[in-house]
Amino acid sequence: MVEDIRGRVAIVGVGHSDQGTFPGTTAEQLSIRAIRSALADAQISREDVDGLITCKSIQGGNVDVGVGTRFGLSPKYAQTLDYGTCNFSLHLATQAILTGMAETIVLVYGANARSGGVNFSAASPSLEGASGFVHIAGQGGMALQRHKALYGTRDEDFGWFAVSEREWAQRNPLAIFQTPMTIDDYLAKPYMVEPLRREDVTMVSDGGVALVVTSAERAKDYPNKPVYILGMAENTELQGDYFPDWHQRPNIKGTAADIWKKTGLKPTDMDLLYIQNPTAVWNLQMVESYGFAPEGEGAAWAAEGHIRPGGDMPLNTNGGQLSESYMWGWLHMVEAVRQLRGTVEPDRQVPNPEVALYASTMAFNKSAASIIGVHA
């Protein structure tokens, strides 16, 4: 029997460094800036923290629990995840709090890939590397080609994932890419890895992001409106390309089924949707896998305007990884929390949101989802 975790853990602080290019600044220094920002947002001191979760990054400058020592934290609970994109780190923190291993945990991520010149084009020791897929754009491009072959997906529709994120980014002072872009502008761009254009792929950037997570009971003492964890799910396909139609990532459907079953919620209950997206293909796959759009119709659904400012299913209101920053999806969760609090810029604020879904993946091998909301 699965225990109902609804409303027992809450996010009470969010913070980040500036985003961009910072030569001579280490990932650890950027992480410390983010921790300081999150603690200030929660209005607590380092002495109030008894847990720390960091994560290693493919983006250079791995940050482990030693960052706590440098910042002056001395928690009783500390862990570093090999692949700690925000959902996986948040799930670990939630489990630690529910089992009494810690009560107030700082989660942090930092990277200096841009200024550090991290090479994302190196071939990996895999079938993909041997085939020349040396970047996620190669795999993502193959996935989109497959989607086109199966469903007749058109660039004119698919391009709205990138265009809508640029529209949201223009309202976000933190976003790196803010140059206006119409669908005609998008279609005029050359392919980078056909059928993907540069605008369909994340940028590489430096920065740090942190969250403060605590028990719901403790959250009552914090000044910010708590944002509660309402449900979480994960699924894997670690055998990778041994699975049929692997590039369509069927494991995501398992995570989607779990999160809806565990929470009793459904796509139409969501006020906000966030998708970690190193490529826009991830947006396409996940709006279908989670049931926001019928299978094969995700791009056409996006073209109808649902995900744009003023649409009925706002997607990546921060600009996502296509226009805001890379940050492995961590800024998606920061944005979701701020939207649910009602504290983002007025022209970006979605009216009275109460619940949000954040969906992420570890490339093609793992998927994760969290539903957060303002009512326990």
ChimeraX attribute file (.defattr): number of C-alpha atoms within 10 A of each C-alpha:
attribute: neighborCount
match mode: 1-to-1
recipient: residues
	/A:1	3
	/A:2	5
	/A:3	6
	/A:4	11
	/A:5	18
	/A:6	20
	/A:7	20
	/A:8	19
	/A:9	28
	/A:10	28
	/A:11	29
	/A:12	29
	/A:13	29
	/A:14	28
	/A:15	24
	/A:16	25
	/A:17	22
	/A:18	16
	/A:19	19
	/A:20	20
	/A:21	17
	/A:22	18
	/A:23	12
	/A:24	10
	/A:25	15
	/A:26	22
	/A:27	26
	/A:28	25
	/A:29	21
	/A:30	25
	/A:31	28
	/A:32	24
	/A:33	21
	/A:34	26
	/A:35	30
	/A:36	19
	/A:37	21
	/A:38	26
	/A:39	22
	/A:40	15
	/A:41	17
	/A:42	21
	/A:43	13
	/A:44	16
	/A:45	11
	/A:46	17
	/A:47	10
	/A:48	13
	/A:49	22
	/A:50	19
	/A:51	26
	/A:52	26
	/A:53	24
	/A:54	28
	/A:55	22
	/A:56	19
	/A:57	23
	/A:58	14
	/A:59	23
	/A:60	20
	/A:61	17
	/A:62	18
	/A:63	24
	/A:64	22
	/A:65	19
	/A:66	15
	/A:67	19
	/A:68	23
	/A:69	10
	/A:70	12
	/A:71	16
	/A:72	11
	/A:73	20
	/A:74	16
	/A:75	20
	/A:76	11
	/A:77	18
	/A:78	21
	/A:79	16
	/A:80	18
	/A:81	17
	/A:82	13
	/A:83	16
	/A:84	24
	/A:85	24
	/A:86	32
	/A:87	24
	/A:88	24
	/A:89	23
	/A:90	24
	/A:91	20
	/A:92	17
	/A:93	29
	/A:94	24
	/A:95	15
	/A:96	18
	/A:97	21
	/A:98	16
	/A:99	10
	/A:100	9
	/A:101	15
	/A:102	22
	/A:103	23
	/A:104	26
	/A:105	26
	/A:106	28
	/A:107	30
	/A:108	34
	/A:109	32
	/A:110	34
	/A:111	31
	/A:112	30
	/A:113	24
	/A:114	19
	/A:115	18
	/A:116	20
	/A:117	13
	/A:118	15
	/A:119	12
	/A:120	13
	/A:121	13
	/A:122	12
	/A:123	15
	/A:124	13
	/A:125	8
	/A:126	12
	/A:127	11
	/A:128	16
	/A:129	15
	/A:130	11
	/A:131	10
	/A:132	15
	/A:133	20
	/A:134	17
	/A:135	17
	/A:136	18
	/A:137	25
	/A:138	20
	/A:139	20
	/A:140	27
	/A:141	23
	/A:142	20
	/A:143	21
	/A:144	24
	/A:145	17
	/A:146	16
	/A:147	20
	/A:148	15
	/A:149	10
	/A:150	10
	/A:151	11
	/A:152	12
	/A:153	19
	/A:154	12
	/A:155	16
	/A:156	14
	/A:157	17
	/A:158	25
	/A:159	25
	/A:160	25
	/A:161	29
	/A:162	27
	/A:163	25
	/A:164	28
	/A:165	29
	/A:166	29
	/A:167	22
	/A:168	25
	/A:169	27
	/A:170	21
	/A:171	20
	/A:172	21
	/A:173	11
	/A:174	18
	/A:175	22
	/A:176	21
	/A:177	19
	/A:178	19
	/A:179	10
	/A:180	11
	/A:181	16
	/A:182	15
	/A:183	18
	/A:184	11
	/A:185	11
	/A:186	19
	/A:187	13
	/A:188	10
	/A:189	12
	/A:190	13
	/A:191	13
	/A:192	15
	/A:193	17
	/A:194	15
	/A:195	18
	/A:196	25
	/A:197	21
	/A:198	18
	/A:199	24
	/A:200	30
	/A:201	22
	/A:202	22
	/A:203	20
	/A:204	22
	/A:205	23
	/A:206	27
	/A:207	29
	/A:208	27
	/A:209	31
	/A:210	31
	/A:211	32
	/A:212	26
	/A:213	30
	/A:214	31
	/A:215	22
	/A:216	22
	/A:217	13
	/A:218	15
	/A:219	22
	/A:220	14
	/A:221	10
	/A:222	15
	/A:223	13
	/A:224	15
	/A:225	20
	/A:226	26
	/A:227	27
	/A:228	27
	/A:229	26
	/A:230	26
	/A:231	24
	/A:232	27
	/A:233	22
	/A:234	22
	/A:235	19
	/A:236	19
	/A:237	17
	/A:238	12
	/A:239	10
	/A:240	16
	/A:241	16
	/A:242	9
	/A:243	13
	/A:244	10
	/A:245	12
	/A:246	16
	/A:247	21
	/A:248	20
	/A:249	25
	/A:250	20
	/A:251	22
	/A:252	28
	/A:253	18
	/A:254	17
	/A:255	24
	/A:256	25
	/A:257	15
	/A:258	19
	/A:259	24
	/A:260	18
	/A:261	13
	/A:262	18
	/A:263	15
	/A:264	10
	/A:265	14
	/A:266	15
	/A:267	18
	/A:268	10
	/A:269	12
	/A:270	20
	/A:271	21
	/A:272	25
	/A:273	22
	/A:274	28
	/A:275	24
	/A:276	29
	/A:277	26
	/A:278	25
	/A:279	25
	/A:280	29
	/A:281	25
	/A:282	23
	/A:283	25
	/A:284	25
	/A:285	25
	/A:286	26
	/A:287	24
	/A:288	19
	/A:289	24
	/A:290	23
	/A:291	16
	/A:292	19
	/A:293	19
	/A:294	14
	/A:295	16
	/A:296	18
	/A:297	21
	/A:298	23
	/A:299	26
	/A:300	20
	/A:301	20
	/A:302	24
	/A:303	20
	/A:304	12
	/A:305	17
	/A:306	16
	/A:307	23
	/A:308	23
	/A:309	20
	/A:310	12
	/A:311	13
	/A:312	15
	/A:313	21
	/A:314	22
	/A:315	27
	/A:316	32
	/A:317	29
	/A:318	31
	/A:319	29
	/A:320	33
	/A:321	32
	/A:322	31
	/A:323	30
	/A:324	30
	/A:325	27
	/A:326	27
	/A:327	29
	/A:328	27
	/A:329	25
	/A:330	27
	/A:331	28
	/A:332	29
	/A:333	29
	/A:334	21
	/A:335	20
	/A:336	26
	/A:337	27
	/A:338	18
	/A:339	25
	/A:340	25
	/A:341	19
	/A:342	17
	/A:343	12
	/A:344	19
	/A:345	13
	/A:346	10
	/A:347	10
	/A:348	19
	/A:349	18
	/A:350	21
	/A:351	12
	/A:352	11
	/A:353	17
	/A:354	18
	/A:355	23
	/A:356	25
	/A:357	25
	/A:358	23
	/A:359	31
	/A:360	26
	/A:361	29
	/A:362	15
	/A:363	16
	/A:364	22
	/A:365	18
	/A:366	19
	/A:367	25
	/A:368	26
	/A:369	28
	/A:370	24
	/A:371	23
	/A:372	29
	/A:373	26
	/A:374	19
	/A:375	14
	/A:376	16
